[in-house]
Amino acid sequence: MDHTPFIIAAYSIGFVVLLWCAVAPLMRKKSIARDIRRLIQIEERSRDPNS
């Protein structure tokens, strides 16, 4: 009985999971930074007396 397909599948799944664990926080950081910049702009506009 050859176990090679199962071993390759297990390593592939493990690699995908580890890759996702590395990439997901980077994508979340970009989204959070964009939201913070947008909120700062809204707050600055609301404080500006000329607007």
ModelCIF file with pLDDT and N, C-alpha, C, O atoms, coordinates in Angstrom:
data_MODEL
#
_entry.id   MODEL 
#
_entity.id                         1 
_entity.type                       polymer 
_entity.pdbx_number_of_molecules   1 
#
_entity_poly.entity_id                      1 
_entity_poly.type                           'polypeptide(L)' 
_entity_poly.nstd_linkage                   no 
_entity_poly.nstd_monomer                   no 
_entity_poly.pdbx_seq_one_letter_code       MDHTPFIIAAYSIGFVVLLWCAVAPLMRKKSIARDIRRLIQIEERSRDPNS 
_entity_poly.pdbx_seq_one_letter_code_can   MDHTPFIIAAYSIGFVVLLWCAVAPLMRKKSIARDIRRLIQIEERSRDPNS 
_entity_poly.pdbx_strand_id                 A 
#
loop_
_entity_poly_seq.entity_id 
_entity_poly_seq.num 
_entity_poly_seq.mon_id 
_entity_poly_seq.hetero 
1 1  MET n 
1 2  ASP n 
1 3  HIS n 
1 4  THR n 
1 5  PRO n 
1 6  PHE n 
1 7  ILE n 
1 8  ILE n 
1 9  ALA n 
1 10 ALA n 
1 11 TYR n 
1 12 SER n 
1 13 ILE n 
1 14 GLY n 
1 15 PHE n 
1 16 VAL n 
1 17 VAL n 
1 18 LEU n 
1 19 LEU n 
1 20 TRP n 
1 21 CYS n 
1 22 ALA n 
1 23 VAL n 
1 24 ALA n 
1 25 PRO n 
1 26 LEU n 
1 27 MET n 
1 28 ARG n 
1 29 LYS n 
1 30 LYS n 
1 31 SER n 
1 32 ILE n 
1 33 ALA n 
1 34 ARG n 
1 35 ASP n 
1 36 ILE n 
1 37 ARG n 
1 38 ARG n 
1 39 LEU n 
1 40 ILE n 
1 41 GLN n 
1 42 ILE n 
1 43 GLU n 
1 44 GLU n 
1 45 ARG n 
1 46 SER n 
1 47 ARG n 
1 48 ASP n 
1 49 PRO n 
1 50 ASN n 
1 51 SER n 
#
_struct_asym.id          A 
_struct_asym.entity_id   1 
#
loop_
_ma_qa_metric.id 
_ma_qa_metric.mode 
_ma_qa_metric.name 
_ma_qa_metric.software_group_id 
_ma_qa_metric.type 
1 global pLDDT . pLDDT 
2 local  pLDDT . pLDDT 
#
_ma_qa_metric_global.metric_id      1 
_ma_qa_metric_global.metric_value   92.14 
_ma_qa_metric_global.model_id       1 
_ma_qa_metric_global.ordinal_id     1 
#
loop_
_ma_qa_metric_local.label_asym_id 
_ma_qa_metric_local.label_comp_id 
_ma_qa_metric_local.label_seq_id 
_ma_qa_metric_local.metric_id 
_ma_qa_metric_local.metric_value 
_ma_qa_metric_local.model_id 
_ma_qa_metric_local.ordinal_id 
A MET 1  2 78.00 1 1  
A ASP 2  2 93.00 1 2  
A HIS 3  2 95.00 1 3  
A THR 4  2 96.00 1 4  
A PRO 5  2 95.00 1 5  
A PHE 6  2 97.00 1 6  
A ILE 7  2 97.00 1 7  
A ILE 8  2 97.00 1 8  
A ALA 9  2 97.00 1 9  
A ALA 10 2 98.00 1 10 
A TYR 11 2 98.00 1 11 
A SER 12 2 98.00 1 12 
A ILE 13 2 98.00 1 13 
A GLY 14 2 98.00 1 14 
A PHE 15 2 98.00 1 15 
A VAL 16 2 98.00 1 16 
A VAL 17 2 98.00 1 17 
A LEU 18 2 98.00 1 18 
A LEU 19 2 97.00 1 19 
A TRP 20 2 97.00 1 20 
A CYS 21 2 97.00 1 21 
A ALA 22 2 95.00 1 22 
A VAL 23 2 95.00 1 23 
A ALA 24 2 94.00 1 24 
A PRO 25 2 93.00 1 25 
A LEU 26 2 91.00 1 26 
A MET 27 2 90.00 1 27 
A ARG 28 2 93.00 1 28 
A LYS 29 2 93.00 1 29 
A LYS 30 2 91.00 1 30 
A SER 31 2 92.00 1 31 
A ILE 32 2 94.00 1 32 
A ALA 33 2 93.00 1 33 
A ARG 34 2 94.00 1 34 
A ASP 35 2 95.00 1 35 
A ILE 36 2 96.00 1 36 
A ARG 37 2 96.00 1 37 
A ARG 38 2 96.00 1 38 
A LEU 39 2 95.00 1 39 
A ILE 40 2 95.00 1 40 
A GLN 41 2 94.00 1 41 
A ILE 42 2 93.00 1 42 
A GLU 43 2 92.00 1 43 
A GLU 44 2 91.00 1 44 
A ARG 45 2 90.00 1 45 
A SER 46 2 90.00 1 46 
A ARG 47 2 86.00 1 47 
A ASP 48 2 74.00 1 48 
A PRO 49 2 69.00 1 49 
A ASN 50 2 67.00 1 50 
A SER 51 2 54.00 1 51 
#
loop_
_atom_site.group_PDB 
_atom_site.id 
_atom_site.type_symbol 
_atom_site.label_atom_id 
_atom_site.label_alt_id 
_atom_site.label_comp_id 
_atom_site.label_asym_id 
_atom_site.label_entity_id 
_atom_site.label_seq_id 
_atom_site.pdbx_PDB_ins_code 
_atom_site.Cartn_x 
_atom_site.Cartn_y 
_atom_site.Cartn_z 
_atom_site.occupancy 
_atom_site.B_iso_or_equiv 
_atom_site.pdbx_formal_charge 
_atom_site.auth_seq_id 
_atom_site.auth_comp_id 
_atom_site.auth_asym_id 
_atom_site.auth_atom_id 
_atom_site.pdbx_PDB_model_num 
ATOM 1   N N  . MET A 1 1  ? 0.855   -1.188 0.000  1.00 78.00 ? 1  MET A N  1 
ATOM 2   C CA . MET A 1 1  ? 0.000   0.000  0.000  1.00 78.00 ? 1  MET A CA 1 
ATOM 3   C C  . MET A 1 1  ? 0.890   1.238  0.000  1.00 78.00 ? 1  MET A C  1 
ATOM 4   O O  . MET A 1 1  ? 1.766   1.393  0.851  1.00 78.00 ? 1  MET A O  1 
ATOM 5   N N  . ASP A 1 2  ? 0.651   2.103  -0.960 1.00 93.00 ? 2  ASP A N  1 
ATOM 6   C CA . ASP A 1 2  ? 1.457   3.313  -1.107 1.00 93.00 ? 2  ASP A CA 1 
ATOM 7   C C  . ASP A 1 2  ? 0.761   4.486  -0.404 1.00 93.00 ? 2  ASP A C  1 
ATOM 8   O O  . ASP A 1 2  ? -0.390  4.804  -0.703 1.00 93.00 ? 2  ASP A O  1 
ATOM 9   N N  . HIS A 1 3  ? 1.459   5.111  0.511  1.00 95.00 ? 3  HIS A N  1 
ATOM 10  C CA . HIS A 1 3  ? 0.891   6.215  1.289  1.00 95.00 ? 3  HIS A CA 1 
ATOM 11  C C  . HIS A 1 3  ? 1.252   7.589  0.733  1.00 95.00 ? 3  HIS A C  1 
ATOM 12  O O  . HIS A 1 3  ? 0.892   8.611  1.317  1.00 95.00 ? 3  HIS A O  1 
ATOM 13  N N  . THR A 1 4  ? 1.944   7.616  -0.367 1.00 96.00 ? 4  THR A N  1 
ATOM 14  C CA . THR A 1 4  ? 2.428   8.873  -0.928 1.00 96.00 ? 4  THR A CA 1 
ATOM 15  C C  . THR A 1 4  ? 1.315   9.899  -1.184 1.00 96.00 ? 4  THR A C  1 
ATOM 16  O O  . THR A 1 4  ? 1.502   11.065 -0.837 1.00 96.00 ? 4  THR A O  1 
ATOM 17  N N  . PRO A 1 5  ? 0.182   9.533  -1.765 1.00 95.00 ? 5  PRO A N  1 
ATOM 18  C CA . PRO A 1 5  ? -0.868  10.548 -1.994 1.00 95.00 ? 5  PRO A CA 1 
ATOM 19  C C  . PRO A 1 5  ? -1.370  11.177 -0.696 1.00 95.00 ? 5  PRO A C  1 
ATOM 20  O O  . PRO A 1 5  ? -1.647  12.376 -0.648 1.00 95.00 ? 5  PRO A O  1 
ATOM 21  N N  . PHE A 1 6  ? -1.486  10.370 0.349  1.00 97.00 ? 6  PHE A N  1 
ATOM 22  C CA . PHE A 1 6  ? -1.965  10.895 1.624  1.00 97.00 ? 6  PHE A CA 1 
ATOM 23  C C  . PHE A 1 6  ? -0.940  11.840 2.255  1.00 97.00 ? 6  PHE A C  1 
ATOM 24  O O  . PHE A 1 6  ? -1.300  12.865 2.833  1.00 97.00 ? 6  PHE A O  1 
ATOM 25  N N  . ILE A 1 7  ? 0.319   11.486 2.138  1.00 97.00 ? 7  ILE A N  1 
ATOM 26  C CA . ILE A 1 7  ? 1.382   12.321 2.690  1.00 97.00 ? 7  ILE A CA 1 
ATOM 27  C C  . ILE A 1 7  ? 1.448   13.648 1.942  1.00 97.00 ? 7  ILE A C  1 
ATOM 28  O O  . ILE A 1 7  ? 1.569   14.706 2.560  1.00 97.00 ? 7  ILE A O  1 
ATOM 29  N N  . ILE A 1 8  ? 1.368   13.594 0.623  1.00 97.00 ? 8  ILE A N  1 
ATOM 30  C CA . ILE A 1 8  ? 1.390   14.817 -0.184 1.00 97.00 ? 8  ILE A CA 1 
ATOM 31  C C  . ILE A 1 8  ? 0.181   15.686 0.145  1.00 97.00 ? 8  ILE A C  1 
ATOM 32  O O  . ILE A 1 8  ? 0.306   16.906 0.254  1.00 97.00 ? 8  ILE A O  1 
ATOM 33  N N  . ALA A 1 9  ? -0.985  15.068 0.302  1.00 97.00 ? 9  ALA A N  1 
ATOM 34  C CA . ALA A 1 9  ? -2.193  15.829 0.640  1.00 97.00 ? 9  ALA A CA 1 
ATOM 35  C C  . ALA A 1 9  ? -2.046  16.483 2.011  1.00 97.00 ? 9  ALA A C  1 
ATOM 36  O O  . ALA A 1 9  ? -2.416  17.644 2.179  1.00 97.00 ? 9  ALA A O  1 
ATOM 37  N N  . ALA A 1 10 ? -1.514  15.761 2.989  1.00 98.00 ? 10 ALA A N  1 
ATOM 38  C CA . ALA A 1 10 ? -1.354  16.311 4.340  1.00 98.00 ? 10 ALA A CA 1 
ATOM 39  C C  . ALA A 1 10 ? -0.375  17.483 4.333  1.00 98.00 ? 10 ALA A C  1 
ATOM 40  O O  . ALA A 1 10 ? -0.642  18.512 4.954  1.00 98.00 ? 10 ALA A O  1 
ATOM 41  N N  . TYR A 1 11 ? 0.742   17.342 3.649  1.00 98.00 ? 11 TYR A N  1 
ATOM 42  C CA . TYR A 1 11 ? 1.708   18.439 3.574  1.00 98.00 ? 11 TYR A CA 1 
ATOM 43  C C  . TYR A 1 11 ? 1.126   19.631 2.814  1.00 98.00 ? 11 TYR A C  1 
ATOM 44  O O  . TYR A 1 11 ? 1.380   20.780 3.174  1.00 98.00 ? 11 TYR A O  1 
ATOM 45  N N  . SER A 1 12 ? 0.361   19.365 1.783  1.00 98.00 ? 12 SER A N  1 
ATOM 46  C CA . SER A 1 12 ? -0.245  20.455 1.011  1.00 98.00 ? 12 SER A CA 1 
ATOM 47  C C  . SER A 1 12 ? -1.245  21.231 1.864  1.00 98.00 ? 12 SER A C  1 
ATOM 48  O O  . SER A 1 12 ? -1.247  22.462 1.860  1.00 98.00 ? 12 SER A O  1 
ATOM 49  N N  . ILE A 1 13 ? -2.088  20.512 2.588  1.00 98.00 ? 13 ILE A N  1 
ATOM 50  C CA . ILE A 1 13 ? -3.064  21.182 3.456  1.00 98.00 ? 13 ILE A CA 1 
ATOM 51  C C  . ILE A 1 13 ? -2.343  21.977 4.532  1.00 98.00 ? 13 ILE A C  1 
ATOM 52  O O  . ILE A 1 13 ? -2.718  23.113 4.823  1.00 98.00 ? 13 ILE A O  1 
ATOM 53  N N  . GLY A 1 14 ? -1.315  21.390 5.124  1.00 98.00 ? 14 GLY A N  1 
ATOM 54  C CA . GLY A 1 14 ? -0.537  22.097 6.145  1.00 98.00 ? 14 GLY A CA 1 
ATOM 55  C C  . GLY A 1 14 ? 0.112   23.354 5.595  1.00 98.00 ? 14 GLY A C  1 
ATOM 56  O O  . GLY A 1 14 ? 0.128   24.386 6.266  1.00 98.00 ? 14 GLY A O  1 
ATOM 57  N N  . PHE A 1 15 ? 0.645   23.285 4.388  1.00 98.00 ? 15 PHE A N  1 
ATOM 58  C CA . PHE A 1 15 ? 1.271   24.443 3.773  1.00 98.00 ? 15 PHE A CA 1 
ATOM 59  C C  . PHE A 1 15 ? 0.253   25.553 3.528  1.00 98.00 ? 15 PHE A C  1 
ATOM 60  O O  . PHE A 1 15 ? 0.533   26.723 3.787  1.00 98.00 ? 15 PHE A O  1 
ATOM 61  N N  . VAL A 1 16 ? -0.921  25.188 3.032  1.00 98.00 ? 16 VAL A N  1 
ATOM 62  C CA . VAL A 1 16 ? -1.966  26.187 2.773  1.00 98.00 ? 16 VAL A CA 1 
ATOM 63  C C  . VAL A 1 16 ? -2.391  26.860 4.071  1.00 98.00 ? 16 VAL A C  1 
ATOM 64  O O  . VAL A 1 16 ? -2.567  28.078 4.109  1.00 98.00 ? 16 VAL A O  1 
ATOM 65  N N  . VAL A 1 17 ? -2.557  26.083 5.130  1.00 98.00 ? 17 VAL A N  1 
ATOM 66  C CA . VAL A 1 17 ? -2.960  26.645 6.416  1.00 98.00 ? 17 VAL A CA 1 
ATOM 67  C C  . VAL A 1 17 ? -1.889  27.591 6.948  1.00 98.00 ? 17 VAL A C  1 
ATOM 68  O O  . VAL A 1 17 ? -2.210  28.687 7.408  1.00 98.00 ? 17 VAL A O  1 
ATOM 69  N N  . LEU A 1 18 ? -0.633  27.189 6.893  1.00 98.00 ? 18 LEU A N  1 
ATOM 70  C CA . LEU A 1 18 ? 0.452   28.058 7.361  1.00 98.00 ? 18 LEU A CA 1 
ATOM 71  C C  . LEU A 1 18 ? 0.566   29.320 6.509  1.00 98.00 ? 18 LEU A C  1 
ATOM 72  O O  . LEU A 1 18 ? 0.824   30.403 7.035  1.00 98.00 ? 18 LEU A O  1 
ATOM 73  N N  . LEU A 1 19 ? 0.379   29.186 5.217  1.00 97.00 ? 19 LEU A N  1 
ATOM 74  C CA . LEU A 1 19 ? 0.418   30.348 4.334  1.00 97.00 ? 19 LEU A CA 1 
ATOM 75  C C  . LEU A 1 19 ? -0.710  31.316 4.684  1.00 97.00 ? 19 LEU A C  1 
ATOM 76  O O  . LEU A 1 19 ? -0.498  32.528 4.730  1.00 97.00 ? 19 LEU A O  1 
ATOM 77  N N  . TRP A 1 20 ? -1.897  30.788 4.929  1.00 97.00 ? 20 TRP A N  1 
ATOM 78  C CA . TRP A 1 20 ? -3.033  31.634 5.295  1.00 97.00 ? 20 TRP A CA 1 
ATOM 79  C C  . TRP A 1 20 ? -2.767  32.337 6.628  1.00 97.00 ? 20 TRP A C  1 
ATOM 80  O O  . TRP A 1 20 ? -3.108  33.509 6.791  1.00 97.00 ? 20 TRP A O  1 
ATOM 81  N N  . CYS A 1 21 ? -2.161  31.628 7.573  1.00 97.00 ? 21 CYS A N  1 
ATOM 82  C CA . CYS A 1 21 ? -1.848  32.227 8.878  1.00 97.00 ? 21 CYS A CA 1 
ATOM 83  C C  . CYS A 1 21 ? -0.831  33.359 8.736  1.00 97.00 ? 21 CYS A C  1 
ATOM 84  O O  . CYS A 1 21 ? -0.803  34.261 9.573  1.00 97.00 ? 21 CYS A O  1 
ATOM 85  N N  . ALA A 1 22 ? -0.013  33.333 7.715  1.00 95.00 ? 22 ALA A N  1 
ATOM 86  C CA . ALA A 1 22 ? 0.964   34.398 7.485  1.00 95.00 ? 22 ALA A CA 1 
ATOM 87  C C  . ALA A 1 22 ? 0.368   35.562 6.704  1.00 95.00 ? 22 ALA A C  1 
ATOM 88  O O  . ALA A 1 22 ? 0.738   36.711 6.945  1.00 95.00 ? 22 ALA A O  1 
ATOM 89  N N  . VAL A 1 23 ? -0.538  35.297 5.781  1.00 95.00 ? 23 VAL A N  1 
ATOM 90  C CA . VAL A 1 23 ? -1.055  36.326 4.883  1.00 95.00 ? 23 VAL A CA 1 
ATOM 91  C C  . VAL A 1 23 ? -2.269  37.053 5.467  1.00 95.00 ? 23 VAL A C  1 
ATOM 92  O O  . VAL A 1 23 ? -2.424  38.253 5.245  1.00 95.00 ? 23 VAL A O  1 
ATOM 93  N N  . ALA A 1 24 ? -3.118  36.361 6.199  1.00 94.00 ? 24 ALA A N  1 
ATOM 94  C CA . ALA A 1 24 ? -4.355  36.958 6.715  1.00 94.00 ? 24 ALA A CA 1 
ATOM 95  C C  . ALA A 1 24 ? -4.106  38.198 7.575  1.00 94.00 ? 24 ALA A C  1 
ATOM 96  O O  . ALA A 1 24 ? -4.801  39.196 7.385  1.00 94.00 ? 24 ALA A O  1 
ATOM 97  N N  . PRO A 1 25 ? -3.155  38.190 8.508  1.00 93.00 ? 25 PRO A N  1 
ATOM 98  C CA . PRO A 1 25 ? -2.925  39.404 9.299  1.00 93.00 ? 25 PRO A CA 1 
ATOM 99  C C  . PRO A 1 25 ? -2.455  40.588 8.450  1.00 93.00 ? 25 PRO A C  1 
ATOM 100 O O  . PRO A 1 25 ? -2.783  41.734 8.759  1.00 93.00 ? 25 PRO A O  1 
ATOM 101 N N  . LEU A 1 26 ? -1.705  40.329 7.402  1.00 91.00 ? 26 LEU A N  1 
ATOM 102 C CA . LEU A 1 26 ? -1.245  41.419 6.533  1.00 91.00 ? 26 LEU A CA 1 
ATOM 103 C C  . LEU A 1 26 ? -2.422  42.063 5.817  1.00 91.00 ? 26 LEU A C  1 
ATOM 104 O O  . LEU A 1 26 ? -2.480  43.287 5.692  1.00 91.00 ? 26 LEU A O  1 
ATOM 105 N N  . MET A 1 27 ? -3.350  41.256 5.349  1.00 90.00 ? 27 MET A N  1 
ATOM 106 C CA . MET A 1 27 ? -4.528  41.804 4.678  1.00 90.00 ? 27 MET A CA 1 
ATOM 107 C C  . MET A 1 27 ? -5.405  42.560 5.674  1.00 90.00 ? 27 MET A C  1 
ATOM 108 O O  . MET A 1 27 ? -5.965  43.605 5.343  1.00 90.00 ? 27 MET A O  1 
ATOM 109 N N  . ARG A 1 28 ? -5.522  42.038 6.881  1.00 93.00 ? 28 ARG A N  1 
ATOM 110 C CA . ARG A 1 28 ? -6.326  42.695 7.907  1.00 93.00 ? 28 ARG A CA 1 
ATOM 111 C C  . ARG A 1 28 ? -5.688  44.032 8.300  1.00 93.00 ? 28 ARG A C  1 
ATOM 112 O O  . ARG A 1 28 ? -6.396  45.008 8.549  1.00 93.00 ? 28 ARG A O  1 
ATOM 113 N N  . LYS A 1 29 ? -4.360  44.077 8.357  1.00 93.00 ? 29 LYS A N  1 
ATOM 114 C CA . LYS A 1 29 ? -3.658  45.314 8.714  1.00 93.00 ? 29 LYS A CA 1 
ATOM 115 C C  . LYS A 1 29 ? -3.928  46.403 7.690  1.00 93.00 ? 29 LYS A C  1 
ATOM 116 O O  . LYS A 1 29 ? -4.158  47.555 8.057  1.00 93.00 ? 29 LYS A O  1 
ATOM 117 N N  . LYS A 1 30 ? -3.904  46.054 6.410  1.00 91.00 ? 30 LYS A N  1 
ATOM 118 C CA . LYS A 1 30 ? -4.193  47.035 5.355  1.00 91.00 ? 30 LYS A CA 1 
ATOM 119 C C  . LYS A 1 30 ? -5.602  47.588 5.499  1.00 91.00 ? 30 LYS A C  1 
ATOM 120 O O  . LYS A 1 30 ? -5.817  48.793 5.371  1.00 91.00 ? 30 LYS A O  1 
ATOM 121 N N  . SER A 1 31 ? -6.547  46.718 5.761  1.00 92.00 ? 31 SER A N  1 
ATOM 122 C CA . SER A 1 31 ? -7.944  47.133 5.894  1.00 92.00 ? 31 SER A CA 1 
ATOM 123 C C  . SER A 1 31 ? -8.128  48.048 7.105  1.00 92.00 ? 31 SER A C  1 
ATOM 124 O O  . SER A 1 31 ? -8.823  49.061 7.021  1.00 92.00 ? 31 SER A O  1 
ATOM 125 N N  . ILE A 1 32 ? -7.514  47.696 8.215  1.00 94.00 ? 32 ILE A N  1 
ATOM 126 C CA . ILE A 1 32 ? -7.639  48.505 9.427  1.00 94.00 ? 32 ILE A CA 1 
ATOM 127 C C  . ILE A 1 32 ? -6.981  49.869 9.230  1.00 94.00 ? 32 ILE A C  1 
ATOM 128 O O  . ILE A 1 32 ? -7.533  50.884 9.656  1.00 94.00 ? 32 ILE A O  1 
ATOM 129 N N  . ALA A 1 33 ? -5.820  49.909 8.595  1.00 93.00 ? 33 ALA A N  1 
ATOM 130 C CA . ALA A 1 33 ? -5.142  51.179 8.343  1.00 93.00 ? 33 ALA A CA 1 
ATOM 131 C C  . ALA A 1 33 ? -5.990  52.074 7.442  1.00 93.00 ? 33 ALA A C  1 
ATOM 132 O O  . ALA A 1 33 ? -6.063  53.283 7.661  1.00 93.00 ? 33 ALA A O  1 
ATOM 133 N N  . ARG A 1 34 ? -6.622  51.494 6.447  1.00 94.00 ? 34 ARG A N  1 
ATOM 134 C CA . ARG A 1 34 ? -7.488  52.268 5.546  1.00 94.00 ? 34 ARG A CA 1 
ATOM 135 C C  . ARG A 1 34 ? -8.690  52.830 6.317  1.00 94.00 ? 34 ARG A C  1 
ATOM 136 O O  . ARG A 1 34 ? -9.071  53.984 6.121  1.00 94.00 ? 34 ARG A O  1 
ATOM 137 N N  . ASP A 1 35 ? -9.277  52.019 7.182  1.00 95.00 ? 35 ASP A N  1 
ATOM 138 C CA . ASP A 1 35 ? -10.419 52.479 7.981  1.00 95.00 ? 35 ASP A CA 1 
ATOM 139 C C  . ASP A 1 35 ? -10.015 53.609 8.932  1.00 95.00 ? 35 ASP A C  1 
ATOM 140 O O  . ASP A 1 35 ? -10.764 54.570 9.109  1.00 95.00 ? 35 ASP A O  1 
ATOM 141 N N  . ILE A 1 36 ? -8.845  53.495 9.538  1.00 96.00 ? 36 ILE A N  1 
ATOM 142 C CA . ILE A 1 36 ? -8.380  54.535 10.455 1.00 96.00 ? 36 ILE A CA 1 
ATOM 143 C C  . ILE A 1 36 ? -8.147  55.846 9.709  1.00 96.00 ? 36 ILE A C  1 
ATOM 144 O O  . ILE A 1 36 ? -8.530  56.913 10.189 1.00 96.00 ? 36 ILE A O  1 
ATOM 145 N N  . ARG A 1 37 ? -7.511  55.766 8.521  1.00 96.00 ? 37 ARG A N  1 
ATOM 146 C CA . ARG A 1 37 ? -7.297  56.980 7.723  1.00 96.00 ? 37 ARG A CA 1 
ATOM 147 C C  . ARG A 1 37 ? -8.626  57.636 7.363  1.00 96.00 ? 37 ARG A C  1 
ATOM 148 O O  . ARG A 1 37 ? -8.749  58.860 7.409  1.00 96.00 ? 37 ARG A O  1 
ATOM 149 N N  . ARG A 1 38 ? -9.617  56.827 7.006  1.00 96.00 ? 38 ARG A N  1 
ATOM 150 C CA . ARG A 1 38 ? -10.938 57.362 6.648  1.00 96.00 ? 38 ARG A CA 1 
ATOM 151 C C  . ARG A 1 38 ? -11.586 58.034 7.858  1.00 96.00 ? 38 ARG A C  1 
ATOM 152 O O  . ARG A 1 38 ? -12.169 59.110 7.722  1.00 96.00 ? 38 ARG A O  1 
ATOM 153 N N  . LEU A 1 39 ? -11.496 57.427 9.021  1.00 95.00 ? 39 LEU A N  1 
ATOM 154 C CA . LEU A 1 39 ? -12.083 58.014 10.225 1.00 95.00 ? 39 LEU A CA 1 
ATOM 155 C C  . LEU A 1 39 ? -11.379 59.307 10.627 1.00 95.00 ? 39 LEU A C  1 
ATOM 156 O O  . LEU A 1 39 ? -12.026 60.244 11.094 1.00 95.00 ? 39 LEU A O  1 
ATOM 157 N N  . ILE A 1 40 ? -10.062 59.363 10.448 1.00 95.00 ? 40 ILE A N  1 
ATOM 158 C CA . ILE A 1 40 ? -9.322  60.593 10.751 1.00 95.00 ? 40 ILE A CA 1 
ATOM 159 C C  . ILE A 1 40 ? -9.778  61.716 9.821  1.00 95.00 ? 40 ILE A C  1 
ATOM 160 O O  . ILE A 1 40 ? -9.958  62.851 10.264 1.00 95.00 ? 40 ILE A O  1 
ATOM 161 N N  . GLN A 1 41 ? -9.965  61.410 8.538  1.00 94.00 ? 41 GLN A N  1 
ATOM 162 C CA . GLN A 1 41 ? -10.426 62.424 7.597  1.00 94.00 ? 41 GLN A CA 1 
ATOM 163 C C  . GLN A 1 41 ? -11.816 62.926 7.972  1.00 94.00 ? 41 GLN A C  1 
ATOM 164 O O  . GLN A 1 41 ? -12.084 64.126 7.902  1.00 94.00 ? 41 GLN A O  1 
ATOM 165 N N  . ILE A 1 42 ? -12.690 62.025 8.364  1.00 93.00 ? 42 ILE A N  1 
ATOM 166 C CA . ILE A 1 42 ? -14.046 62.423 8.761  1.00 93.00 ? 42 ILE A CA 1 
ATOM 167 C C  . ILE A 1 42 ? -13.981 63.316 9.994  1.00 93.00 ? 42 ILE A C  1 
ATOM 168 O O  . ILE A 1 42 ? -14.676 64.330 10.068 1.00 93.00 ? 42 ILE A O  1 
ATOM 169 N N  . GLU A 1 43 ? -13.156 62.945 10.950 1.00 92.00 ? 43 GLU A N  1 
ATOM 170 C CA . GLU A 1 43 ? -13.037 63.743 12.172 1.00 92.00 ? 43 GLU A CA 1 
ATOM 171 C C  . GLU A 1 43 ? -12.445 65.119 11.886 1.00 92.00 ? 43 GLU A C  1 
ATOM 172 O O  . GLU A 1 43 ? -12.893 66.112 12.460 1.00 92.00 ? 43 GLU A O  1 
ATOM 173 N N  . GLU A 1 44 ? -11.450 65.194 11.010 1.00 91.00 ? 44 GLU A N  1 
ATOM 174 C CA . GLU A 1 44 ? -10.851 66.486 10.666 1.00 91.00 ? 44 GLU A CA 1 
ATOM 175 C C  . GLU A 1 44 ? -11.871 67.378 9.964  1.00 91.00 ? 44 GLU A C  1 
ATOM 176 O O  . GLU A 1 44 ? -11.912 68.583 10.211 1.00 91.00 ? 44 GLU A O  1 
ATOM 177 N N  . ARG A 1 45 ? -12.692 66.798 9.092  1.00 90.00 ? 45 ARG A N  1 
ATOM 178 C CA . ARG A 1 45 ? -13.717 67.587 8.413  1.00 90.00 ? 45 ARG A CA 1 
ATOM 179 C C  . ARG A 1 45 ? -14.773 68.100 9.385  1.00 90.00 ? 45 ARG A C  1 
ATOM 180 O O  . ARG A 1 45 ? -15.286 69.207 9.221  1.00 90.00 ? 45 ARG A O  1 
ATOM 181 N N  . SER A 1 46 ? -15.094 67.308 10.381 1.00 90.00 ? 46 SER A N  1 
ATOM 182 C CA . SER A 1 46 ? -16.123 67.732 11.343 1.00 90.00 ? 46 SER A CA 1 
ATOM 183 C C  . SER A 1 46 ? -15.591 68.823 12.290 1.00 90.00 ? 46 SER A C  1 
ATOM 184 O O  . SER A 1 46 ? -16.375 69.610 12.822 1.00 90.00 ? 46 SER A O  1 
ATOM 185 N N  . ARG A 1 47 ? -14.268 68.875 12.502 1.00 86.00 ? 47 ARG A N  1 
ATOM 186 C CA . ARG A 1 47 ? -13.675 69.878 13.371 1.00 86.00 ? 47 ARG A CA 1 
ATOM 187 C C  . ARG A 1 47 ? -13.383 71.179 12.623 1.00 86.00 ? 47 ARG A C  1 
ATOM 188 O O  . ARG A 1 47 ? -13.248 72.233 13.245 1.00 86.00 ? 47 ARG A O  1 
ATOM 189 N N  . ASP A 1 48 ? -13.285 71.112 11.304 1.00 74.00 ? 48 ASP A N  1 
ATOM 190 C CA . ASP A 1 48 ? -12.934 72.292 10.512 1.00 74.00 ? 48 ASP A CA 1 
ATOM 191 C C  . ASP A 1 48 ? -14.097 73.288 10.520 1.00 74.00 ? 48 ASP A C  1 
ATOM 192 O O  . ASP A 1 48 ? -15.176 72.967 10.021 1.00 74.00 ? 48 ASP A O  1 
ATOM 193 N N  . PRO A 1 49 ? -13.900 74.500 11.081 1.00 69.00 ? 49 PRO A N  1 
ATOM 194 C CA . PRO A 1 49 ? -15.011 75.461 11.160 1.00 69.00 ? 49 PRO A CA 1 
ATOM 195 C C  . PRO A 1 49 ? -15.392 76.053 9.793  1.00 69.00 ? 49 PRO A C  1 
ATOM 196 O O  . PRO A 1 49 ? -16.490 76.590 9.646  1.00 69.00 ? 49 PRO A O  1 
ATOM 197 N N  . ASN A 1 50 ? -14.519 75.966 8.812  1.00 67.00 ? 50 ASN A N  1 
ATOM 198 C CA . ASN A 1 50 ? -14.809 76.557 7.504  1.00 67.00 ? 50 ASN A CA 1 
ATOM 199 C C  . ASN A 1 50 ? -15.711 75.667 6.666  1.00 67.00 ? 50 ASN A C  1 
ATOM 200 O O  . ASN A 1 50 ? -16.250 76.120 5.656  1.00 67.00 ? 50 ASN A O  1 
ATOM 201 N N  . SER A 1 51 ? -15.883 74.446 7.050  1.00 54.00 ? 51 SER A N  1 
ATOM 202 C CA . SER A 1 51 ? -16.689 73.502 6.228  1.00 54.00 ? 51 SER A CA 1 
ATOM 203 C C  . SER A 1 51 ? -18.153 73.613 6.560  1.00 54.00 ? 51 SER A C  1 
ATOM 204 O O  . SER A 1 51 ? -18.973 72.905 5.977  1.00 54.00 ? 51 SER A O  1 
#
